[in-house]
Amino acid sequence: MVRVKIAALATAAAMMTTLADAADMPVPIIDEVASGWYLRGDIGMSNQRLGSMFNVLYNNATSVVNVQKDFDSAPTFGLGFGYQFNDWLRVDLTGEYRGKANFHGFDIVYSPGAGSDEYRASKSEWLVLANIYADLGTWYSFTPFIGAGIGTANVTISNFMDINTPTLGVAYADTASKWNFAWALHAGIAYQVNSRLSLEFAYRYVSLGNGITGDIVTFNGVNAVYNPMEFNNITSHDLKFGVRWLLDGPMHGYPLMSKG
């Protein structure tokens, strides 16, 4: 009987030790993503590209070589709202103003002799996108994601000036805007501060369509033919920082905690 009691006490002591050791082990707090409506805000910087330029007067030349057609970077500011279906699927609708980016262009025209033109302008856009995202799993509150969007872009070209180098002639064009179909691809990572607040750092490739100026006229307002400058296939590689706020989720945090 004494030996049975001693064995029982030893077994109980071993179980208590095991429970104590288990209590000292790190216990992860599982990230729970609540569903529901959310608001978002984004700021970023654009890194834009132009596919080609065209003017109807190019048809009179033997050839035209675009030596330079560069945009400066410009800030972007966006707001939107969306719906989180579950821990892997969400959609949102965003509206964004893309600030003025200075344009620097230069071409050489052969017709049959060689001449050149230097171009200056500014470009801005309003961009509206409907987006869908796939969240790829959450580790320690970090969630990588990918996504795609479609929508429309209103491209505005302003302050256009054409300086003809051989003749020192100057021409200009009025501001003009053009609506285009737009699409985007997204990739990034979100950090879940709590069940409602998430911070995002993301890359986006966006196709904005084409832009156009008003009619280009000489400095004294003379022009024999309607010849706006066309800016074709405008794209951008954007970097963005965003904030998402879930409107109806429970409020709690997600730190990794340990007991003991």
C-alpha positions in Angstrom: 0.0 0.0 0.0 2.8 2.4 0.8 4.5 1.7 -2.5 1.2 2.4 -4.3 0.8 5.7 -2.6 4.4 6.7 -3.4 3.9 5.7 -7.1 0.7 7.8 -7.2 2.5 10.8 -5.7 5.3 10.5 -8.2 2.9 10.3 -11.1 1.1 13.4 -9.9 4.4 15.3 -9.4 5.4 14.4 -13.0 2.1 15.6 -14.4 2.4 18.9 -12.5 5.9 19.4 -13.8 4.7 18.7 -17.4 1.9 21.2 -17.0 4.3 23.8 -15.6 6.7 23.3 -18.5 3.8 23.6 -21.0 2.7 26.9 -19.3 6.2 28.3 -19.9 6.1 27.6 -23.6 5.3 30.5 -26.0 1.6 30.4 -26.9 0.9 32.1 -30.2 -2.3 34.2 -30.4 -4.0 33.1 -33.7 -4.7 36.0 -36.0 -8.4 36.2 -36.7 -9.6 38.3 -39.7 -13.1 39.6 -39.2 -15.3 40.1 -42.2 -17.1 43.3 -43.0 -16.8 46.8 -44.6 -13.6 48.8 -44.4 -12.3 52.2 -45.3 -8.9 52.8 -46.8 -6.5 55.7 -47.5 -3.2 55.6 -49.6 -0.3 57.8 -50.4 2.5 57.0 -52.9 4.9 57.9 -55.6 4.7 57.2 -59.3 7.4 56.1 -61.6 5.9 56.7 -65.1 6.7 55.6 -68.6 5.5 56.8 -72.1 5.2 54.3 -74.9 5.3 56.8 -77.9 4.4 60.3 -79.1 2.6 61.2 -82.3 1.7 64.3 -84.1 -0.1 64.5 -87.5 2.9 66.6 -88.8 5.1 63.4 -88.4 3.3 62.1 -91.5 5.2 64.8 -93.5 8.6 63.6 -92.3 10.8 60.8 -93.6 11.3 59.6 -90.0 11.0 60.8 -86.5 13.2 59.6 -83.6 12.0 60.2 -80.0 15.3 60.7 -78.2 13.7 61.5 -74.9 10.2 61.1 -73.5 10.4 61.1 -69.7 8.1 61.9 -66.8 9.3 63.0 -63.4 7.9 61.2 -60.3 4.8 62.6 -58.7 2.8 62.0 -55.5 -0.5 60.0 -55.5 -3.3 60.3 -53.0 -6.2 57.9 -52.7 -9.3 57.0 -50.7 -11.7 54.0 -51.0 -13.9 51.5 -49.3 -14.2 47.8 -49.5 -15.4 44.5 -48.1 -13.4 41.8 -46.4 -15.2 38.5 -47.1 -12.9 36.2 -45.1 -9.2 35.8 -44.3 -8.2 35.4 -47.9 -10.5 37.4 -50.2 -11.4 41.2 -50.2 -12.5 43.8 -52.8 -12.5 47.6 -52.8 -13.3 50.6 -54.9 -10.7 53.4 -54.9 -10.5 56.9 -56.2 -7.1 58.5 -56.6 -5.6 61.8 -57.6 -2.2 61.5 -59.3 -0.2 64.8 -59.0 1.4 66.8 -61.8 4.4 65.1 -63.3 6.8 67.2 -65.4 7.4 65.9 -68.9 10.7 66.2 -70.8 10.8 65.3 -74.5 13.1 65.6 -77.4 12.9 64.3 -81.0 14.8 64.5 -84.2 12.8 64.9 -87.4 14.2 63.9 -90.8 12.3 65.5 -93.7 14.6 65.3 -95.7 17.0 67.4 -93.7 17.3 67.0 -89.9 15.6 69.2 -87.3 14.7 68.8 -83.7 12.0 69.7 -81.2 12.2 70.0 -77.4 9.0 69.4 -75.5 7.8 70.4 -72.1 4.5 69.7 -70.4 2.8 68.5 -67.2 0.5 65.5 -66.7 -1.9 64.5 -64.0 -4.7 62.0 -63.6 -7.8 61.0 -61.8 -7.9 57.2 -61.4 -10.8 55.0 -60.3 -10.3 51.3 -59.9 -12.4 48.3 -58.7 -9.9 45.9 -57.1 -9.9 42.3 -55.9 -7.2 40.9 -53.6 -6.1 37.5 -52.5 -4.5 37.4 -49.0 -1.9 34.6 -48.9 -1.9 33.7 -45.2 -0.9 35.5 -42.0 2.4 34.9 -40.1 3.1 37.0 -37.0 0.5 39.5 -38.2 2.1 39.9 -41.6 0.0 39.1 -44.6 1.4 39.1 -48.2 -1.2 39.7 -50.9 -1.7 40.0 -54.6 -4.5 41.7 -56.6 -5.8 43.1 -59.8 -8.0 46.1 -60.7 -9.9 47.6 -63.6 -11.4 51.0 -64.1 -10.9 54.4 -65.8 -8.3 57.1 -65.8 -8.8 60.8 -66.8 -5.4 61.9 -68.1 -4.8 65.7 -68.3 -1.9 67.2 -70.3 -1.2 70.9 -69.5 1.5 73.5 -70.0 2.6 72.0 -73.3 5.4 73.8 -75.1 7.3 72.9 -78.3 10.6 74.6 -79.0 12.0 74.0 -82.5 15.8 74.1 -82.2 16.9 75.0 -85.7 14.4 77.9 -86.1 14.1 78.8 -82.4 10.4 78.8 -83.1 8.0 78.3 -80.1 4.6 76.7 -80.1 2.1 75.8 -77.4 -1.1 73.9 -76.7 -4.1 74.4 -74.4 -4.8 72.0 -71.6 -6.8 68.9 -72.6 -8.1 65.8 -70.9 -9.0 62.3 -72.0 -10.9 59.4 -70.4 -9.3 55.9 -70.9 -9.8 52.3 -69.8 -7.3 51.6 -67.0 -6.1 48.4 -65.3 -3.7 47.5 -62.5 -1.8 44.7 -60.8 -1.0 44.8 -57.1 1.5 43.0 -54.8 2.4 43.9 -51.2 2.3 43.0 -47.6 0.0 44.1 -44.8 0.7 44.3 -41.1 -2.3 43.8 -38.8 -2.0 46.2 -35.9 -5.2 44.9 -34.4 -8.4 43.3 -35.7 -9.6 46.6 -37.2 -6.4 48.4 -38.3 -4.0 47.2 -41.0 -1.0 49.0 -42.6 0.0 48.2 -46.1 3.2 48.6 -48.2 2.5 47.8 -51.8 3.8 47.9 -55.4 1.3 48.6 -58.3 1.7 48.5 -62.0 -1.0 50.5 -63.7 -1.8 51.2 -67.3 -3.4 54.6 -67.7 -4.1 54.7 -71.5 -3.4 57.7 -73.7 -3.2 61.5 -73.2 -3.6 64.4 -75.7 -3.0 68.1 -75.8 -5.1 70.8 -77.3 -4.3 72.1 -80.8 -0.6 73.1 -81.1 -0.3 76.7 -82.4 2.7 79.0 -82.9 3.5 81.8 -80.4 1.3 84.2 -82.4 -1.7 81.8 -82.5 -1.3 80.6 -86.1 -1.7 77.1 -87.2 -2.6 75.7 -90.7 -3.6 72.2 -89.5 -5.2 70.7 -86.3 -2.2 68.9 -84.7 -2.5 68.0 -81.0 0.4 66.0 -79.5 -0.7 62.4 -78.6 0.9 60.6 -75.6 0.4 56.9 -76.2 0.5 54.0 -73.7 1.2 55.7 -70.4 2.1 53.3 -67.6 3.5 53.6 -64.1 5.3 51.6 -61.4 3.9 52.9 -58.1 5.0 52.5 -54.6 2.2 53.0 -52.0 1.7 53.1 -48.3 -1.9 52.5 -47.1 -4.1 52.2 -44.1 -7.2 50.0 -43.8 -9.8 50.4 -41.1 -12.4 47.6 -40.6 -15.7 49.2 -39.5 -17.4 46.4 -37.7 -14.7 44.0 -36.4 -14.0 43.2 -32.8 -11.2 45.3 -31.2 -8.3 43.3 -29.9 -4.6 43.0 -30.5 -2.4 40.2 -31.9 0.9 40.2 -30.1 2.8 36.9 -29.7 2.6 36.2 -25.9 4.1 33.7 -23.5 2.7 32.6 -20.2 4.8 32.1 -17.1 
